[in-house]
């Protein structure tokens, strides 16, 4: 639940548009979301393996 809230909080950063450094903000936002998703998915799969 915390990971989902964090991803939703970073979503405006990943979809930012406008002048200035919007491209850099998008890159940081997408990277953060990808890393959180990867950590969440790898944690879920390793937890399931330990339960067997």
Backbone bond lengths (Angstrom), bond angles and torsions (degrees), N, CA, C in turn:
res aa  C-N    CA-C-N  psi(-1)  N-CA   C-N-CA  omega(-1)  CA-C   N-CA-C  phi
1 X - - - 1.442 - - 1.532 110.29 -
2 X 1.318 116.97 -38.76 1.463 120.44 179.37 1.525 110.70 -66.40
3 X 1.321 116.72 -39.95 1.470 119.82 179.24 1.524 110.57 -63.81
4 X 1.313 116.81 -39.11 1.458 120.79 178.80 1.527 110.38 -64.85
5 X 1.311 117.45 -43.31 1.461 121.08 178.29 1.531 110.76 -63.32
6 X 1.318 116.96 -39.41 1.464 120.53 178.66 1.522 111.22 -65.26
7 X 1.328 116.46 -43.03 1.464 120.80 179.29 1.518 110.27 -62.97
8 X 1.327 116.91 -43.73 1.462 119.82 178.61 1.530 111.35 -65.21
9 X 1.304 117.49 -31.85 1.452 121.09 176.81 1.518 113.44 -71.03
10 X 1.320 116.85 -31.13 1.464 121.73 -178.71 1.530 111.10 -88.50
11 X 1.302 117.83 -13.45 1.463 121.92 -177.62 1.533 113.26 -54.97
12 X 1.342 120.62 -43.36 1.467 118.55 176.80 1.535 112.87 -61.47
13 X 1.309 117.24 -31.56 1.463 120.70 176.84 1.520 110.44 -66.00
14 X 1.329 116.58 -41.00 1.462 121.07 -177.92 1.523 112.13 -72.89
15 X 1.319 117.59 -23.80 1.462 120.57 -178.59 1.521 112.03 -107.11
16 X 1.311 117.37 17.77 1.462 120.88 -176.75 1.527 111.02 -66.47
17 X 1.306 114.14 143.13 1.458 121.52 176.06 1.522 107.53 -133.87
18 X 1.272 116.10 169.79 1.455 119.64 177.18 1.513 111.36 122.01
19 X 1.314 113.48 -175.46 1.457 119.57 -177.55 1.519 112.03 -78.64
20 X 1.283 113.53 179.10 1.464 118.57 177.83 1.508 112.80 78.70
21 X 1.299 115.97 -130.44 1.455 121.86 -173.40 1.524 111.92 -104.85
22 X 1.330 117.55 39.38 1.468 121.26 -179.07 1.528 111.24 -62.34
23 X 1.325 117.24 -35.16 1.467 120.26 179.04 1.517 112.03 -63.73
24 X 1.313 116.65 -39.06 1.468 120.62 177.75 1.522 110.67 -68.19
25 X 1.328 116.50 -38.81 1.470 119.95 178.00 1.523 110.71 -64.48
26 X 1.325 116.73 -41.18 1.466 120.20 178.09 1.514 110.95 -61.50
27 X 1.307 117.17 -43.54 1.466 120.73 -179.08 1.523 110.90 -62.18
28 X 1.319 116.70 -42.40 1.468 120.21 178.56 1.524 110.22 -65.89
29 X 1.328 117.45 -43.10 1.467 120.96 -179.90 1.516 112.85 -62.57
30 X 1.309 116.81 -44.78 1.469 120.77 179.79 1.526 110.63 -65.42
31 X 1.316 116.93 -39.83 1.468 120.86 178.45 1.520 111.23 -63.62
32 X 1.313 117.18 -43.91 1.468 120.95 179.60 1.524 110.48 -62.86
33 X 1.326 116.31 -46.21 1.472 119.55 -179.58 1.526 110.45 -62.68
34 X 1.334 117.22 -43.42 1.466 120.08 179.45 1.520 112.71 -62.18
35 X 1.323 116.41 -41.24 1.468 119.67 -179.85 1.521 111.84 -68.28
36 X 1.314 117.22 -40.64 1.467 120.12 178.35 1.524 110.60 -65.09
37 X 1.321 117.02 -42.71 1.469 119.91 177.68 1.533 111.03 -62.96
38 X 1.323 117.07 -42.89 1.463 120.10 179.62 1.525 110.99 -63.71
39 X 1.317 116.79 -42.24 1.459 120.01 178.95 1.521 110.97 -65.48
40 X 1.312 116.32 -40.06 1.464 120.69 -179.85 1.523 111.24 -65.56
41 X 1.326 116.24 -44.86 1.464 119.88 -178.59 1.528 111.59 -69.38
42 X 1.317 117.56 -40.49 1.467 119.38 179.58 1.529 110.56 -69.48
43 X 1.304 117.47 -35.35 1.463 120.62 177.06 1.514 112.08 -66.94
44 X 1.329 116.47 -38.89 1.463 120.75 178.87 1.515 111.56 -66.41
45 X 1.322 116.47 -42.04 1.469 119.50 -177.77 1.528 110.77 -70.99
46 X 1.328 118.13 -37.52 1.457 119.25 179.84 1.533 109.98 -71.42
47 X 1.309 118.03 -32.46 1.455 121.18 177.37 1.516 110.62 -66.00
48 X 1.335 116.85 -40.74 1.464 120.53 179.00 1.528 111.34 -67.00
49 X 1.324 117.02 -35.43 1.460 119.92 179.10 1.534 111.43 -66.27
50 X 1.315 116.02 -34.99 1.470 120.22 -178.99 1.519 112.30 -72.65
51 X 1.319 117.04 -23.12 1.459 120.36 -178.91 1.519 112.93 -78.25
52 X 1.310 117.18 -19.27 1.467 119.91 -177.06 1.491 111.90 -77.33
